[in-house]
Amino acid sequence: MHVISPDILTEARALSFSLLAAGLTVGLLLWLLGWWGHRFWIVLIATLAAGIFGLNAGPSYGLQPVVAGLLLAVSAGVLALTLVRLFAYAAGGFTAWMLVHALAPLWDQPLLCFLAGGLIGLVLFRFWTMALTSFVGALLVVYSGLCLADKLDKLDSVSWASDQGALLNWLCGTLTLFGFVVQFFLERRRLRKQRENEDEEDEPYRGSRYQRSRYSSAHRRAG
């Protein structure tokens, strides 16, 4: 199985240079800052996906495509953060089932795999989001980079991806792991600074409480 599909590259390299550059930029941001802005990405992806689905499916239900797309996009954007835990549960369940099916195809317990994977996905929601955004960002970077190289006549991206599928799999896996590590340490640094700022803000109150307690103790001794 090749992560970078030559068929997708065939369609993607027909995009304009500006769209490919935008895809590369979005991929880098998602790869590097996926968890930091995960609420924004969740709402954006849900809104775009629902809007595109509404544009395509609206006429089948007797609705104007623009009206159906707009209503579905707004509804998905409003509900995205509320339903994100449900999506994380489903994504964790399906991922666990696919992994077990690939590693142990004779062990036919899809429901057990789904339930266990869903619980793991909820418990490890932060790490799951980091890994997913890092993977999607790595895919966008590789796809956009190959298409840009193709447009600049540096290589034939389709034939090269067909010949170097295993190498591209390793490249995407390495980028995903590196992006996950970067996001993890950036989040730890953010939380540490947040705690330091909270301690600095609480310091005057702690000092005033300490002085009041000393005054009360001295007053009781004097009385």
VEXRONU-448220 format. One record per residue: x, y, z of N, C-alpha, C in turn; residue number from 1; residue in one letter. Coordinates in steps of 0.1 Angstrom, whole numbers. Example, Ala and Ser with C-alpha at 12.3 -4.5 7.8 and 13.67 -1.06 7.14 Angstrom:
# residues 2
((132; -57; 78); (123; -45; 78); (132; -33; 78); 1; A) ((128; -22; 71); (137; -11; 71); (129; 0; 79); 2; S) 
//
This chain:
# residues 223
((8; -12; 0); (0; 0; 0); (9; 12; 0); 1; M) ((6; 21; -10); (14; 34; -11); (6; 45; -5); 2; H) ((12; 53; 4); (5; 64; 10); (3; 75; -1); 3; V) ((13; 77; -9); (13; 87; -20); (8; 80; -32); 4; I) ((-4; 84; -37); (-10; 77; -48); (-7; 84; -61); 5; S) ((-2; 77; -71); (1; 83; -84); (-12; 89; -91); 6; P) ((-23; 82; -88); (-36; 87; -94); (-39; 101; -89); 7; D) ((-37; 103; -76); (-40; 116; -70); (-30; 126; -75); 8; I) ((-18; 122; -76); (-7; 132; -81); (-11; 136; -96); 9; L) ((-16; 127; -104); (-20; 130; -117); (-30; 141; -118); 10; T) ((-40; 141; -109); (-50; 152; -108); (-44; 164; -101); 11; E) ((-36; 162; -91); (-31; 174; -83); (-21; 182; -91); 12; A) ((-13; 177; -99); (-3; 185; -106); (-9; 194; -116); 13; R) ((-22; 192; -119); (-29; 201; -128); (-33; 214; -122); 14; A) ((-32; 215; -108); (-36; 227; -101); (-26; 238; -104); 15; L) ((-31; 250; -101); (-22; 262; -103); (-11; 262; -93); 16; S) ((-1; 271; -96); (11; 272; -87); (7; 278; -74); 17; F) ((-3; 288; -74); (-7; 294; -62); (-14; 284; -53); 18; S) ((-23; 276; -58); (-30; 266; -50); (-20; 256; -44); 19; L) ((-10; 252; -52); (-1; 242; -46); (8; 249; -35); 20; L) ((11; 261; -37); (19; 268; -27); (10; 270; -14); 21; A) ((-3; 273; -16); (-12; 274; -4); (-13; 260; 3); 22; A) ((-14; 249; -5); (-14; 236; 1); (-2; 233; 9); 23; G) ((10; 237; 3); (22; 235; 11); (23; 243; 24); 24; L) ((18; 255; 23); (18; 263; 35); (8; 258; 46); 25; T) ((-4; 254; 41); (-14; 248; 51); (-8; 235; 57); 26; V) ((-2; 227; 48); (4; 215; 53); (14; 217; 64); 27; G) ((23; 227; 62); (33; 230; 72); (27; 235; 85); 28; L) ((17; 243; 84); (10; 248; 96); (3; 237; 103); 29; L) ((-3; 228; 96); (-10; 217; 102); (0; 207; 108); 30; L) ((11; 205; 102); (21; 196; 106); (28; 201; 119); 31; W) ((30; 214; 119); (38; 220; 130); (29; 224; 142); 32; L) ((17; 230; 139); (8; 236; 149); (-6; 230; 149); 33; L) ((-6; 217; 146); (-19; 210; 146); (-27; 210; 159); 34; G) ((-21; 207; 170); (-28; 206; 183); (-30; 220; 188); 35; W) ((-21; 229; 186); (-22; 243; 191); (-35; 250; 185); 36; W) ((-38; 247; 173); (-50; 253; 167); (-60; 242; 163); 37; G) ((-61; 231; 171); (-70; 220; 166); (-84; 224; 166); 38; H) ((-89; 233; 174); (-103; 237; 174); (-106; 244; 160); 39; R) ((-96; 253; 156); (-98; 260; 143); (-98; 250; 132); 40; F) ((-89; 240; 132); (-88; 230; 121); (-101; 221; 121); 41; W) ((-106; 218; 132); (-118; 209; 133); (-130; 216; 127); 42; I) ((-132; 229; 131); (-143; 237; 126); (-142; 239; 111); 43; V) ((-129; 242; 107); (-127; 245; 93); (-130; 233; 84); 44; L) ((-124; 221; 88); (-126; 209; 80); (-141; 205; 80); 45; I) ((-147; 206; 91); (-161; 202; 92); (-170; 211; 83); 46; A) ((-167; 224; 84); (-175; 234; 76); (-173; 231; 61); 47; T) ((-160; 230; 57); (-158; 228; 43); (-164; 215; 38); 48; L) ((-162; 204; 45); (-167; 191; 41); (-182; 191; 40); 49; A) ((-189; 197; 50); (-203; 197; 50); (-208; 206; 38); 50; A) ((-201; 217; 36); (-205; 226; 25); (-204; 220; 11); 51; G) ((-193; 212; 9); (-191; 205; -4); (-202; 194; -5); 52; I) ((-204; 187; 6); (-215; 177; 5); (-228; 183; 2); 53; F) ((-231; 194; 8); (-244; 201; 6); (-246; 205; -9); 54; G) ((-235; 210; -14); (-235; 215; -28); (-238; 203; -38); 55; L) ((-232; 191; -34); (-234; 180; -43); (-247; 173; -41); 56; N) ((-252; 172; -28); (-264; 164; -25); (-276; 172; -24); 57; A) ((-275; 185; -24); (-287; 194; -23); (-298; 191; -34); 58; G) ((-294; 191; -47); (-304; 189; -58); (-311; 175; -56); 59; P) ((-305; 165; -51); (-312; 152; -49); (-323; 153; -39); 60; S) ((-323; 163; -30); (-334; 165; -21); (-343; 177; -24); 61; Y) ((-342; 182; -36); (-350; 193; -40); (-346; 206; -35); 62; G) ((-334; 208; -31); (-329; 221; -25); (-319; 227; -35); 63; L) ((-318; 240; -34); (-308; 247; -42); (-294; 244; -37); 64; Q) ((-285; 241; -45); (-271; 237; -40); (-265; 247; -31); 65; P) ((-267; 260; -34); (-261; 270; -25); (-267; 270; -12); 66; V) ((-280; 269; -11); (-288; 269; 1); (-284; 257; 10); 67; V) ((-284; 245; 3); (-281; 233; 11); (-266; 234; 16); 68; A) ((-257; 238; 7); (-243; 239; 11); (-241; 248; 23); 69; G) ((-247; 260; 22); (-246; 270; 33); (-251; 266; 46); 70; L) ((-264; 260; 46); (-270; 255; 58); (-262; 244; 64); 71; L) ((-257; 234; 56); (-249; 223; 62); (-236; 228; 67); 72; L) ((-230; 238; 60); (-217; 243; 65); (-218; 250; 78); 73; A) ((-228; 258; 79); (-230; 265; 92); (-234; 255; 103); 74; V) ((-242; 246; 101); (-246; 236; 111); (-234; 228; 115); 75; S) ((-226; 223; 105); (-214; 215; 109); (-204; 223; 117); 76; A) ((-202; 236; 113); (-193; 245; 120); (-197; 247; 135); 77; G) ((-210; 248; 137); (-215; 251; 151); (-214; 238; 159); 78; V) ((-217; 226; 153); (-217; 214; 161); (-203; 207; 161); 79; L) ((-193; 212; 154); (-181; 205; 152); (-174; 202; 166); 80; A) ((-172; 213; 174); (-166; 211; 187); (-173; 203; 197); 81; L) ((-187; 203; 195); (-195; 195; 204); (-194; 180; 201); 82; T) ((-193; 177; 188); (-192; 163; 183); (-178; 157; 181); 83; L) ((-168; 166; 184); (-154; 161; 181); (-150; 149; 189); 84; V) ((-155; 148; 202); (-152; 136; 210); (-159; 123; 204); 85; R) ((-171; 125; 198); (-177; 113; 191); (-169; 109; 179); 86; L) ((-164; 119; 171); (-156; 116; 160); (-143; 109; 164); 87; F) ((-137; 114; 175); (-125; 108; 180); (-127; 94; 184); 88; A) ((-138; 91; 190); (-142; 77; 194); (-143; 68; 182); 89; Y) ((-150; 73; 172); (-152; 65; 159); (-139; 64; 152); 90; A) ((-131; 74; 151); (-118; 73; 144); (-109; 63; 151); 91; A) ((-108; 64; 165); (-100; 54; 172); (-105; 40; 170); 92; G) ((-118; 38; 170); (-124; 25; 168); (-120; 19; 154); 93; G) ((-122; 27; 144); (-119; 22; 131); (-105; 20; 129); 94; F) ((-96; 28; 134); (-82; 26; 133); (-77; 14; 140); 95; T) ((-83; 11; 152); (-79; -1; 159); (-84; -14; 151); 96; A) ((-96; -13; 145); (-101; -24; 138); (-92; -27; 125); 97; W) ((-88; -16; 118); (-80; -18; 106); (-66; -23; 110); 98; M) ((-60; -19; 121); (-47; -24; 125); (-47; -38; 129); 99; L) ((-58; -42; 137); (-59; -56; 141); (-62; -65; 128); 100; V) ((-70; -60; 119); (-73; -68; 107); (-60; -69; 98); 101; H) ((-52; -59; 98); (-40; -60; 90); (-29; -69; 97); 102; A) ((-28; -68; 110); (-17; -75; 117); (-22; -90; 121); 103; L) ((-34; -92; 124); (-39; -105; 128); (-53; -107; 121); 104; A) ((-53; -110; 108); (-65; -112; 100); (-74; -123; 105); 105; P) ((-68; -133; 111); (-76; -145; 116); (-84; -142; 129); 106; L) ((-80; -131; 136); (-87; -128; 148); (-99; -119; 144); 107; W) ((-111; -125; 143); (-122; -118; 137); (-131; -113; 149); 108; D) ((-127; -101; 155); (-135; -95; 166); (-136; -80; 163); 109; Q) ((-144; -76; 153); (-145; -62; 149); (-151; -53; 160); 110; P) ((-162; -58; 166); (-168; -50; 176); (-159; -48; 188); 111; L) ((-152; -58; 193); (-143; -56; 204); (-132; -46; 200); 112; L) ((-127; -48; 188); (-116; -39; 184); (-121; -24; 183); 113; C) ((-133; -23; 178); (-139; -9; 177); (-141; -3; 191); 114; F) ((-147; -10; 200); (-150; -5; 213); (-137; -1; 221); 115; L) ((-127; -10; 220); (-115; -8; 227); (-107; 4; 221); 116; A) ((-107; 4; 208); (-100; 15; 201); (-107; 28; 203); 117; G) ((-120; 28; 204); (-127; 41; 207); (-124; 46; 220); 118; G) ((-123; 38; 230); (-119; 42; 244); (-105; 48; 244); 119; L) ((-96; 41; 237); (-82; 45; 237); (-82; 59; 230); 120; I) ((-90; 60; 219); (-90; 73; 212); (-95; 85; 221); 121; G) ((-104; 82; 230); (-109; 92; 239); (-99; 96; 250); 122; L) ((-93; 85; 255); (-83; 87; 266); (-71; 95; 261); 123; V) ((-66; 91; 249); (-54; 97; 243); (-58; 107; 232); 124; L) ((-69; 115; 235); (-74; 124; 225); (-64; 134; 221); 125; F) ((-56; 140; 230); (-46; 150; 226); (-35; 144; 217); 126; R) ((-30; 132; 221); (-20; 126; 213); (-25; 121; 200); 127; F) ((-37; 116; 200); (-44; 112; 187); (-45; 124; 178); 128; W) ((-49; 135; 183); (-50; 147; 174); (-37; 152; 169); 129; T) ((-27; 151; 178); (-13; 155; 173); (-9; 146; 162); 130; M) ((-11; 133; 164); (-6; 123; 153); (-14; 125; 141); 131; A) ((-27; 127; 142); (-35; 128; 130); (-32; 141; 122); 132; L) ((-31; 152; 129); (-27; 165; 122); (-13; 164; 116); 133; T) ((-4; 158; 123); (9; 156; 118); (9; 148; 105); 134; S) ((1; 137; 105); (1; 129; 93); (-6; 136; 81); 135; F) ((-17; 143; 84); (-24; 150; 73); (-15; 161; 68); 136; V) ((-8; 168; 77); (1; 179; 73); (13; 173; 64); 137; G) ((18; 162; 69); (29; 155; 61); (24; 152; 47); 138; A) ((12; 146; 46); (7; 143; 33); (6; 155; 24); 139; L) ((0; 166; 29); (-1; 178; 21); (12; 183; 17); 140; L) ((22; 183; 26); (35; 188; 22); (41; 180; 11); 141; V) ((41; 166; 12); (47; 158; 2); (39; 159; -11); 142; V) ((26; 159; -11); (19; 160; -23); (21; 174; -30); 143; Y) ((21; 184; -22); (23; 198; -28); (37; 199; -33); 144; S) ((47; 194; -25); (61; 195; -29); (64; 187; -42); 145; G) ((58; 175; -43); (60; 168; -56); (54; 175; -68); 146; L) ((42; 180; -66); (35; 187; -77); (42; 200; -80); 147; C) ((48; 207; -71); (55; 219; -74); (68; 216; -81); 148; L) ((75; 205; -77); (87; 201; -84); (83; 197; -98); 149; A) ((72; 191; -100); (67; 187; -113); (65; 199; -122); 150; D) ((59; 210; -116); (56; 222; -124); (69; 229; -127); 151; K) ((79; 228; -119); (92; 235; -121); (101; 226; -130); 152; L) ((95; 215; -135); (103; 206; -144); (115; 200; -138); 153; D) ((114; 198; -124); (125; 191; -117); (124; 176; -118); 154; K) ((112; 170; -119); (110; 156; -120); (96; 153; -125); 155; L) ((94; 141; -130); (81; 136; -133); (75; 130; -120); 156; D) ((66; 137; -113); (62; 133; -100); (54; 120; -101); 157; S) ((46; 117; -111); (38; 105; -112); (46; 93; -113); 158; V) ((55; 93; -123); (64; 81; -125); (74; 79; -113); 159; S) ((79; 90; -108); (88; 89; -96); (81; 83; -84); 160; W) ((68; 88; -82); (61; 82; -70); (58; 68; -73); 161; A) ((55; 64; -85); (52; 50; -88); (64; 41; -85); 162; S) ((76; 46; -88); (89; 38; -86); (94; 39; -72); 163; D) ((91; 49; -65); (96; 51; -52); (85; 51; -41); 164; Q) ((76; 42; -42); (64; 42; -33); (69; 39; -19); 165; G) ((78; 29; -17); (83; 25; -4); (90; 37; 3); 166; A) ((99; 44; -5); (106; 55; 0); (97; 66; 5); 167; L) ((86; 69; -3); (77; 79; 1); (69; 75; 13); 168; L) ((66; 62; 15); (60; 58; 27); (68; 61; 40); 169; N) ((81; 57; 38); (90; 60; 49); (92; 75; 52); 170; W) ((92; 83; 41); (93; 98; 43); (81; 103; 50); 171; L) ((69; 99; 46); (57; 103; 53); (56; 99; 68); 172; C) ((60; 86; 70); (61; 81; 84); (71; 89; 92); 173; G) ((82; 92; 87); (92; 100; 94); (88; 114; 97); 174; T) ((82; 120; 87); (77; 134; 89); (65; 134; 100); 175; L) ((57; 124; 99); (46; 123; 109); (52; 122; 123); 176; T) ((61; 113; 125); (67; 111; 138); (74; 124; 143); 177; L) ((82; 130; 134); (89; 143; 138); (79; 154; 141); 178; F) ((68; 155; 133); (58; 165; 136); (51; 162; 149); 179; G) ((49; 150; 153); (42; 147; 165); (51; 151; 177); 180; F) ((64; 148; 176); (74; 152; 186); (74; 167; 188); 181; V) ((75; 174; 177); (75; 189; 178); (63; 194; 184); 182; V) ((51; 189; 180); (39; 194; 186); (38; 191; 201); 183; Q) ((43; 179; 205); (43; 175; 219); (51; 185; 228); 184; F) ((63; 188; 223); (72; 196; 231); (67; 211; 230); 185; F) ((61; 215; 219); (56; 229; 219); (44; 230; 229); 186; L) ((36; 219; 230); (25; 220; 239); (30; 220; 254); 187; E) ((40; 212; 257); (46; 212; 270); (51; 226; 274); 188; R) ((58; 232; 264); (63; 245; 266); (52; 255; 269); 189; R) ((41; 254; 261); (30; 263; 263); (24; 262; 277); 190; R) ((22; 249; 281); (16; 247; 294); (25; 252; 305); 191; L) ((38; 250; 304); (48; 255; 314); (47; 270; 315); 192; R) ((47; 277; 304); (46; 291; 304); (33; 296; 310); 193; K) ((22; 289; 307); (9; 292; 313); (9; 291; 328); 194; Q) ((15; 280; 333); (16; 278; 348); (24; 289; 354); 195; R) ((36; 293; 347); (44; 303; 353); (37; 317; 353); 196; E) ((29; 320; 343); (22; 332; 343); (11; 332; 353); 197; N) ((4; 321; 355); (-6; 320; 366); (0; 322; 380); 198; E) ((13; 316; 382); (19; 318; 395); (23; 332; 397); 199; D) ((28; 339; 386); (31; 353; 388); (19; 362; 391); 200; E) ((8; 358; 385); (-4; 366; 388); (-9; 364; 402); 201; E) ((-7; 351; 407); (-12; 348; 420); (-3; 353; 431); 202; D) ((9; 356; 428); (19; 360; 438); (15; 372; 447); 203; E) ((10; 383; 441); (6; 394; 450); (-6; 390; 459); 204; P) ((-15; 381; 455); (-26; 377; 464); (-21; 368; 475); 205; Y) ((-11; 359; 471); (-5; 351; 482); (2; 359; 492); 206; R) ((9; 370; 487); (16; 379; 496); (7; 386; 506); 207; G) ((-4; 391; 500); (-14; 399; 508); (-21; 390; 518); 208; S) ((-24; 377; 514); (-30; 368; 524); (-20; 365; 535); 209; R) ((-7; 363; 531); (3; 360; 542); (4; 372; 552); 210; Y) ((4; 384; 547); (5; 396; 556); (-7; 397; 565); 211; Q) ((-19; 394; 559); (-31; 395; 567); (-31; 384; 578); 212; R) ((-26; 372; 574); (-26; 362; 584); (-16; 365; 596); 213; S) ((-5; 371; 592); (5; 375; 602); (-1; 386; 611); 214; R) ((-9; 396; 605); (-15; 406; 613); (-25; 401; 622); 215; Y) ((-33; 391; 617); (-43; 385; 626); (-37; 377; 637); 216; S) ((-26; 370; 635); (-19; 363; 646); (-14; 372; 656); 217; S) ((-8; 383; 651); (-2; 393; 661); (-13; 399; 669); 218; A) ((-24; 402; 662); (-35; 409; 669); (-41; 399; 680); 219; H) ((-42; 386; 677); (-47; 377; 687); (-38; 375; 698); 220; R) ((-24; 375; 696); (-15; 374; 707); (-16; 387; 715); 221; R) ((-17; 398; 709); (-18; 411; 717); (-31; 411; 725); 222; A) ((-42; 405; 720); (-54; 405; 728); (-54; 395; 739); 223; G) 
//
